[in-house]
Amino acid sequence: MNDYAIDVQGLNKSFGKKHVVKDFSLQVKRGEIYGFLGPNGSGKTTSIRMLCGLLKPDSGSGTCLGYDVVRETAAIKREVGYMTQRFSLWEDLTIRENLDFVARMYSMTDRSTAVPAALEQLGLTERRDQLAGALSGGWKQRLALAACMLHRPRLLLLDEPTAGVDPQARRDFWEEIHALAAGGISVLVSTHYMDEAERCHRLAYIAYGSLLATGTPDEVLHRVSLSTWAVSGPPAPLAQLAPKLHGLPAIAHVTAFGSTLHVTGEDEAALDQALAPFRADPQLSWRRAEPTLEDVFIHLMPKTNGAPQ
Amino acid sequence: MTMQAFSWSRWVAIIVKEFIQLKRDRLTFGMIIGIPVLQLILFGYAINADPKRLPTAVLAADAGPYSRSLLAAMQTSGYYRIDRFVANEAEIDELLAHGRVQFAVTIPENFGRKLVRGERPALLLEADASDPAAVGNAVAALGQLANTALARDLQGPLAELAPRAPPFDVRIHRRYNPEGVTAYNIVPGLIGTILTMTMVLMTGLAMTRERERGTFENLLSTPALPIEVMTGKIMPYILIGLIQVTLILAAALLLFEVPMQGNPLLLYLVVSLFIAANLSLGITFSSIARNQLQAMQMTFFFFLPSILLSGFMFPFRGMPEWAQWLGSVLPLTHFLLLVRGIMLKGNTVLDLLPHLWPIMLFMVVVIGIGLALYRRTLD
């Protein structure tokens, strides 16, 4: 037994000619919340499915909770809670029937107390006899999370658990994840939200099948030395400014945030020089800004040679 | 590979889940009950392998007493319904070509006179044999008629023209179904075809439905074993199959008065085996098929030969040897013999053995294929 909940090296997976995951290596410590980021179609879901035994890697090796990811998938399934990206509980079963079924699948001996407790915690006790299909998106998400934690797994694999969930529910969700992690559960969670990425202990960024960056949010942030200027002003001059900046070699990318424009470049001196002519405009106010995770990721993405294969 | 033991509680959980889902799917549930009753009543009353009262045209160039006796005899045989008289052959051709009559009888000129003279005049029967099954029995009946129709007319001096009795007697015992009632044959056969269709289809859809809805991913991520999932999904349908059989049997006995010579318990045993064989095929289809449409297509690919080559629609022994060999692979072929054996012949379990083991073999092979193909992963 090592200290890692997930410890895999060089996992590869292809579907036909499409090489979806390339040499994927990941180490997640016990009790760690590990954020998994990357654009759509980058191989996040495939990687997660390989970790919980739903897909067999073409090559590579490693362990999940100390069990071999290729040979001991049955043991992994018993101790991992996997929440699918798409709602995958039975819509024609009621909330209680769904939880009951899941509890039986994991041969839980305390099913008769665990299911009502989970319902109570969810706040769904009164609606327990409603069909799962009749729930709204946010409630489905909460039910799915409750279902995958019901058997008290030691590792949670959550595939975009908060997609389409309102901010309050997302906040509650993250409170709960942190509480679970404090209790020793490891969590691998994929997300598109940068604020969620910042709440993770560590991050991995994957694009087009390759892992591009790993580390704490701070490490990732400083992995590439980016300089950023924030320009604010009335909408019209800002809108005119953006296209002029786009083509300049010293500028990596320009991102609009409401009435502010973030201009990012790799070389601080070159960026300052390139921006000098525009700073004369009295309508605009310029200030130096800290690059955000989003700046870093957007910066990392084109380096993988553009289009997905 | 870490081995895991079969878990009864997981198995029961899957059965309970299937039952709840089935209960909520009103349309499917209605079909399960509706299909057998509807099909039985429809086919039981509609299908007739011994068609009678077939429309017949007559060209009578001789209207003498012998002609009248012959025509009267044809009518009373029940096979011919003489509903028009025509004047010439062209009309006969047209009526046959347009399918307005099944038969045309031509009585030539001077039929009576030639008959009396012992010249053996020819009576022409033209049949629309584009459907051979429709004309077979009627034609055979006419052959019989020739011997008996004129018995009363050929007496006294004409007695020597009457057909002589053959030197030996032929006695025919149509056993198990002396009156040749089609329903006795069709109704037990319908048990088999209805079960084949609903059982294979229902289970064929069971697994692909999970795959289409995305719930299969959830099921796969739990520790459930393939054998638990497959057999657990089959179980509710065994009960449904038995309900269907009971409905059909009740109707067979009450509406069609099909005899029940053998042991009803034995029949249920045989039916259960047949249901299990069909379900295992369905569940195997559903592990191969990627979606519900494919499962449906596979079901029909299996269903058609099942009704055509099993002896349900056409006599099994009438097929060439290779086709019989093919038909012997199908469970329905053996099931038909088993059901008819029990219901009509009163067969016992020993009589049935030669047709029981092929169904079992079929089931074992199919389950083996299904388990081998069951995808434990999403690959």
Interface residues (C-beta under 8 A of the other chain):
Chain A: R49 C52 G53 L54 L55 K56 R71 E72 T73 A74 A75 K77 R78 V80 Y82 T84 R86 F87 S88 L89 W90 E91 D92 L93 E97 D100 F101 V102 R104 M105 Y106 S107 L131
Chain B: M1 T2 Q4 S7 S9 R10 V12 A13 V16 K17 I20 Q21 R24 D25 R213 G214 T215 E217 N218 L219 L220 S221 T222 P223 A224 R376 T377 L378 D379
